Amino acid sequence: MYRFKLFILSFFTGCWLNAQNVVWLDELDLSVSTQGHGTPGINTSVAGKPLTIAGEVFKRGFGTHAESSLLIKLDGKASKFTAFVGLDDEVKGQNPAVEFEIYGDNRKLWSSGIMKLGDKAKPLSVPLKGMKQLELLVTDGGNGPYYDHANWVNARFETDGAMTLKTFNPISSEEYILTPKSPAIPRINSAAVFGVRPGSPFLFRIPATGEKPMKFVVKGLPNGLRLDSKTGVITGKLDKKGIYEVELIAENTKGKISKKFKINCGEKIALTPTMGWNSWNCFGLEVSADKVKRAADALIKSGLADHGWSYINIDDSWQYNRDFKDQAKMRDGKGFIIPNEKFPDIKSLADYVHDNGLKIGIYSSPGPWTCGGSLGSFGYEKQDAESFAKWGIDYLKYDWCSYGGVLEGLPENDPFKVPSLAFQGGGDPEKGVKPFKLMGSLLRHQPRDIVYNLCQYGMGDVWRWGDNVDAQSWRTTNDITDTWASVKSIALAQDKAAPFAKPGNWNDPDMLVVGEVGWGNPHKSRLKPDEQYLHISLWSIFSAPLLIGCDLEKLDDFTLNLLTNDEVIAVNQDALGKQGVCLQTVDELKIYVKALEDGSKAVAFANFGREKVNMSYNDFSKLGIAGKQTIRDLWRQKDITKLNTTNESLPLDIPAHGVAYYKFNGIK
């Protein structure tokens, strides 16, 4: 009898244990999550330290960084999810803000509201009965994804007997190459127009693919300009305003090709969006003259220069840092800035870049300090503008950074009391414009063209006044990261600025995050292949400046395929200068259209959803497209069909987070 009772007790106890089981979040595979920076912390913060929220230490949890997403398959096996959430204390001295959100079967179940550093861990308990999947999201709290170290702690599922749960990422990781290899016969890949001011040094490298060696000729080249027939580099000066129509010719043993080219000598420069490379997304504060020089070499060696990529831009950390003990070495007796030891001779570096037919850019801030804590231009704008011109700089990225700390002047005349990051005040219609107008005027009066980019994060609708401060491009949003959440949010924010884009004025959604990036901690872009195709396609149709952010010495075939498609680049560089906008939304499919100079239209069918789009599309009137059309696949560089948009449909098969990028040419 005793044995029977023991058996019965054991049986029911076992059934209860099987019916109610606990699965801890930190026991799941967190590697599939996406996040803004770093790698998922398992029972640690994203920086690998103990999980600490408002002074309280937690032993278990998931440390991540906004923007963050983790998908979990429940299949009806979970009944409840409980946890505490908050920002990790390790970012003391900063001003992070996040919002934790939970979605079940694509329906919002819970939100923390905006949480800031020092807020006590917030408890949550979410019923999950019958749900198939769960998403744990951490979004930016509205002040940029800076230092957003977020923790899910003591996080666990109550399940109906399940011993574990499966995490997943629905977006394909398989790389595939669409861009055909360039033929051996010559092909000129330049834009159709180039702007220069009278008296400014002229520098243009004819980008041409094909078997080398190649000979170049320019018919109708105006007086003052000269061509190196072996390299295709045009140099010199034009003294008089005017539009000079010339013919570019490239020839090798396989053939010969020509292209009409317009040199516009007047008040406008950057008549097409800037194309090149920037050091920040790759090297961060670890940039050096040697790395910049090697990047210039790699731009040539990889063939990217043959597709129109021409700028080599130095970002933050060429100046002395605020931690440098000998302040007297930061500027000379006349206030001219002294580059740090990593950049012993910027003039020689610029000459090296120019000798290869490329251009060089530099970085500063209107505040006392750059975002990375290096010396800014505040109070020495005239000296810095003159230094940039003397060194031979062709491009300036001017970053708001610390300027918010000097809106009312330098506190107690001590720049060291100004934080490196002070973003307040950028939307002020006078104070926010003032520092950019000052530098714009100074650059405009230098004896060389310097393309002026406002890294102003879109504050105060910069696109409305950027042209008035002599800028050629301006950031529209916060910094990009190599995450889907970042690319998606930035892409969806571009339409409001589109009416202000035109030749010489470009909306800048930030740099490209393909290839090996890392901000000093190198890794392969966390964007999935389809997400990278969508990223490049939309930056193309947005008429955005195209600045590569990866290590040019570590280019793989997939990344080269993304960066060397001349038909995709041609849409970006189209001389009409229109920015594409979204003209129709069908569920998660957004359709962007850009009018081109030849009367055709570029159309990007961008799938922002997690499910494949498979449909027959026939709503062409909403895209401004009518009549018979030849449709060309820009990535594959081939015509795919001809159809009458009045009564025929276009089949669409677009992967999740992917794109179909087409050009519609009317048939007469």
Phi, psi and omega in degrees: 000318179299315180297323181295315179298320179296321179296314181298315179300315180297321182297310183289325176298317179297319178298319180295321179294320179292327183286326183236101181240154178249128175240121181278141179301321184289351177273349181277169177282103182271355185294340182278354181291155173250145180203162187295320180212157173072191178241156182302135176268123178261108185062020173219167172291175178295339178268005177084015181256168177304142179290116185224123180234120179050043177086351180264130182263136180240140183276332186237147174155186184235113177265126184220187183219128177297148353283136187225144178214133175226124180256136184228129175279124179257322180049036177075009186268351183249143180253335183201148172235126177235150180189174166239148181226155176172173178275140182285141182294347187294350180258033178302143181093353178248184184229059182285158175207135181219169169227128176270135180224148177233128178241134174241123183049046177066018177242132181293126180256330186197149175216142180280343195074174181293128177243142181237168180301132180098345175294137177296152179304130183263127181280154175215149175214112187240120175290140186235007188308126176082357184279147184266326180212156182230144174235128174257116184245143166234115181254160177295141182278010175105357180240025179094150184277050184259126177059028182277069179276108189245143183235133164258112186240155184047040186270127183208155177252141166262123185241161177270062176097344181292134182270343178204170177228152184259129171267158183203162171231116188284355185266133184298141177259003185280123178279143176212143186256127181252329185289121177294152177293146179295139179289166179288333178289152183297147173214122180271127189246022183279163166294170183270356185215151180217132182253142178210149177268151178302134177086351179278144176303129181265131177215117179214125177258118180293113180279120183215132175260163182132171182297135178261152004286162182225144178251139182243145175222143173234115177273133178083017181297124185290159177301140182103343179247149178222152184244135167270110188292340180275323184259341184077018182267126178255129180227176177125205179213149172246126184269335185246142174296153179158166175251120184249115180265120184234174177236121176271134181229132176234136184219137170222189184291345182267342182165190185214143180215153178225159180211137176285141186216134184248122174261114182257104180264105184195214185271343185258137172237176183053054182289346168231159183301144179298138176234130179175214185224146176229144189282342194295307185295344180262300190258343183056227182281359181268013180294152177210165179300321180298318179293323178294317179298318179293328176294320177297317178299317183291327178298324177284308186298321182287344183091357181300324179298333179286351178251007174108355178286123191224344182261139173242106189250126175275125177265207186303150170093023168270346179266170173290145180275155181298342178279350182295130189288323185269086184298334183295339181275353182288324177219155179275186185297338179262005177090005179281134185292144178248117179299155181283181186296338180287343181230073186294336184205088182292327178299315179294323178296317178296320178299320179298316179296316180296323181297340176267008179079013181255172179242162186231141179239167181216177190222142171203182178227148174287348178272180178294333184226149172283176179299328180271005177088013176271169186293128176264191187259000185306122179085349182229032184299318182296314179298319182292317178300319179292322177297316180302316180294317181297322180287340182096029181286142182248353188203136176233125169263119186245110195255124184311307174041252188274359187297333178300340179274355181233024180301328179256017182104172182286122183296121179052027179057032184232102182297338183286353175268000180263125178292153180292330178244110177216095190265000182292151173089357183291342179268357180295128186295342178249306184293326180287335181271326189311308185292330180284326177294320179300308181292324179300317179295319180294318179295321183298334183261010175280159183280019177209155177287129174231109178297132189247116181247124179269110175270081193239359171065019176080004182296140177065027181049060185305331181297340180280336184233358182303321180294329182287346178252021176067026176270156177253341177205160184205139178294142181253347185213182174291177182299146176274151169232167183274058176229153179297318181303319181292310181298317180298310183296322179291316180300316184288351182262005190273335188298326185297333181266351188304321182299344184264359178278137178193169179306122182094352179223114186229135173282131187247106178275017177089177192284168181280140182240057174243163181079203180270111180243193177148353177053042181098347176239081192298138174201160176292140181312135180280356173291137175290160183307314180295327177293327178288321175299317179296316179304307182293320180299315182289321176296329175294310185285340177282357187055040184276148167305137182250104180239113179293139181244007185262172177286112185290345178273358182232041180283129174260173184297323181294316180293320176299322177300323180288327190260356184238020177274105188292333180284326174292317178296322183298325177297316178298320186268010183302135188291340179295327174075024177276145174264132177291147179226163178280119180256346179205144175235127177237099186057242181267003179268124176245135186246114182258140183229136178230125176283138182246161186300326183277006179093350178279176179227136171268136182228125177248115174269099188257120182265104180271000183270173181266001179243149178297143173262121179227106186203166171255117186261131179217017184266048190293335181299329179289344179262001182073026182245130182219158174076196182282137185222142165266129183250125184245130175279112185290323180291321180273350179055050177206149175289135183251336179190164168238135180210158174265111186291351179288323186221010180240162183244156177251118178289134179239130177225092190243124181294162176302134182060025182245186187211149165245121187242111188235160171240128180257118178248122179292142178257120180279000000 
